[in-house]
Amino acid sequence: MENKFLFNDSIIVRFTSLFVIGAILFTAVWYLSYYFLPEGIMQGKTGSAIIVGSDVAPTMLEEWGTIVMWNLWALFLIVLINLIRYLDRIPLGYVTPLGTITLYAVFLGTNSFSIPMAEPMAPTLAVLLRGGPYEMTAYILVAVATYNQSRFALTNNSYRISPVPRLSLEQWIGIGLAITLILLAGWHEAAMIMAL
């Protein structure tokens, strides 16, 4: 049976459904990470941390450009992964933002960022003053905006190519909003980093 929320015709219903799942996952992992994992456990251990390093760019514009570049790459990756559906139903691009949200929650709870905060952030609404939640929202938005663009369906031991509908106006708006969120969140994050 098709999930009437995650695969709804309305992008707002799809977004709200995936956002609620992501928010619950984020809160649970953040709480567990903050209270049960050692500080800095993931510091310098992700691909982006190894490539980008822990140095702050010399200017705000350069720092913003680096942040935006990595986040736009993540959006593009979600679209690429959304080209595949599992068992002809679940767009794999839905899994990617949930994985990223989980990783962000661990980083936040253990202060494992390349440029760490003064201390790990306890689970509070103060997180809304950071850029990360808005980047995660953008990932969810692009996943739900491109959910029906799967070209390949993995079914048991084979795959098949499926016909793909054109993106609707609301899907294009969703993609545009996701990019806008990335640009704005990146600027906010760059300003926070430059202030450290």
C-alpha positions in Angstrom: 0.0 0.0 0.0 1.3 3.5 -1.0 2.1 5.8 1.9 -0.5 8.6 1.5 1.7 11.1 3.2 5.3 10.6 1.9 4.0 10.0 -1.7 1.1 12.4 -1.7 0.5 14.5 -4.8 1.0 17.7 -2.7 4.6 18.7 -2.0 3.4 20.4 1.2 2.1 17.0 2.6 5.3 15.2 1.4 7.5 17.9 3.0 5.6 17.9 6.3 5.6 14.1 6.5 9.4 13.8 5.9 10.1 16.8 8.0 8.3 15.4 11.0 10.2 12.1 10.6 13.4 14.0 10.4 12.6 16.2 13.4 11.9 13.2 15.6 15.0 11.4 14.4 17.1 14.5 14.9 15.9 15.1 18.5 16.4 11.5 19.5 19.9 11.2 18.1 20.9 14.6 19.4 19.7 13.8 22.9 21.5 10.4 22.8 24.7 11.9 21.4 24.8 14.7 23.9 24.3 12.5 27.0 26.0 9.3 26.0 28.8 9.9 23.4 32.2 11.4 24.2 32.9 14.9 23.0 34.6 15.2 19.6 34.1 11.5 18.7 33.5 12.3 15.0 35.8 15.3 14.7 37.9 15.1 11.5 36.5 11.7 10.5 34.1 12.6 7.7 35.0 13.1 4.0 34.1 16.8 4.0 36.1 17.4 7.2 39.2 15.7 5.7 38.9 17.6 2.4 37.9 21.1 3.8 40.0 20.9 7.0 39.6 23.0 10.1 40.9 26.3 8.8 38.7 29.3 8.6 38.8 31.1 5.2 40.4 34.5 5.2 37.2 36.3 4.2 33.5 35.9 5.0 32.7 35.6 1.3 35.2 32.7 0.9 33.9 30.9 3.9 30.3 31.3 2.7 31.4 30.1 -0.8 32.9 26.9 0.7 29.8 26.2 2.8 27.4 26.8 -0.1 29.5 24.7 -2.5 29.3 21.7 -0.1 25.6 22.1 0.6 24.7 22.5 -3.1 26.7 19.4 -3.8 24.6 17.6 -1.1 21.4 18.8 -2.8 22.6 17.5 -6.2 23.6 14.2 -4.6 20.0 13.9 -3.2 18.6 14.5 -6.6 21.0 11.8 -8.1 20.1 9.3 -5.5 16.4 10.0 -6.0 16.8 8.6 -9.5 16.6 5.2 -7.9 13.5 3.7 -6.2 13.7 0.7 -3.9 11.1 -2.0 -4.7 9.5 0.4 -7.2 8.2 2.5 -4.3 10.6 4.3 -2.0 12.7 7.0 -3.6 16.2 6.5 -2.2 16.6 10.3 -2.0 14.4 10.2 1.0 17.0 8.2 2.9 19.8 10.6 2.3 18.5 13.6 4.2 17.6 11.4 7.1 21.1 10.1 7.2 22.5 13.6 7.0 20.1 14.7 9.8 21.4 11.8 12.0 25.0 12.8 11.3 24.3 16.4 12.1 22.6 15.5 15.4 25.7 13.5 16.4 28.0 16.3 15.5 25.9 18.8 17.4 25.6 16.6 20.5 29.3 15.7 20.6 30.7 19.0 19.2 32.5 17.1 16.4 32.6 20.0 13.9 35.8 20.9 12.1 35.6 24.2 13.8 34.2 23.2 17.2 31.9 25.3 19.4 33.1 26.2 22.9 31.2 23.1 24.2 28.7 20.5 22.9 25.2 22.0 22.4 22.5 20.6 24.8 19.2 19.8 23.1 17.3 23.1 23.2 15.5 25.4 20.7 18.8 27.4 20.6 19.7 25.2 17.7 17.4 27.3 15.5 20.0 30.1 15.8 22.4 27.9 13.8 22.5 27.3 10.1 22.4 23.5 10.2 18.6 23.0 10.8 17.9 25.1 7.7 20.4 23.2 5.6 18.7 20.0 6.8 15.3 21.5 5.8 16.6 22.3 2.4 17.8 18.7 2.0 14.3 17.4 2.9 12.7 20.0 0.5 14.8 18.9 -2.5 14.1 15.2 -1.7 10.4 15.7 -1.7 10.5 18.0 -4.7 12.2 15.4 -6.9 10.6 12.3 -5.3 8.9 11.2 -8.6 12.0 11.6 -10.8 13.2 8.0 -10.4 14.5 6.4 -13.5 15.5 3.1 -12.1 13.5 0.8 -9.8 15.3 -1.9 -7.9 13.1 -4.9 -7.7 14.4 -8.0 -6.1 17.3 -9.1 -8.3 16.9 -6.7 -11.2 16.2 -3.1 -12.1 13.9 -1.6 -14.7 13.8 1.8 -16.3 10.6 3.8 -15.5 8.9 6.6 -17.4 9.5 9.9 -15.6 7.0 12.8 -15.4 8.1 16.4 -15.9 8.6 18.5 -12.8 5.6 20.5 -11.9 5.7 24.2 -11.0 5.4 23.4 -7.3 8.4 21.0 -7.6 10.5 23.7 -9.3 9.4 26.2 -6.5 10.5 23.6 -3.9 13.9 23.2 -5.6 14.3 27.0 -5.7 13.3 27.4 -2.1 15.9 24.7 -1.1 18.6 26.5 -2.9 17.6 29.8 -1.3 17.7 28.2 2.1 21.2 26.9 1.4 22.4 30.3 0.4 20.9 32.1 3.4 21.9 29.4 5.9 25.4 29.3 4.5 25.7 33.1 5.0 24.5 32.8 8.6 26.9 29.9 9.3 29.8 31.7 7.7 29.1 34.8 9.9 29.1 32.5 13.0 32.4 30.9 12.0 34.0 34.3 11.3 32.9 35.5 14.8 34.7 32.7 16.6 
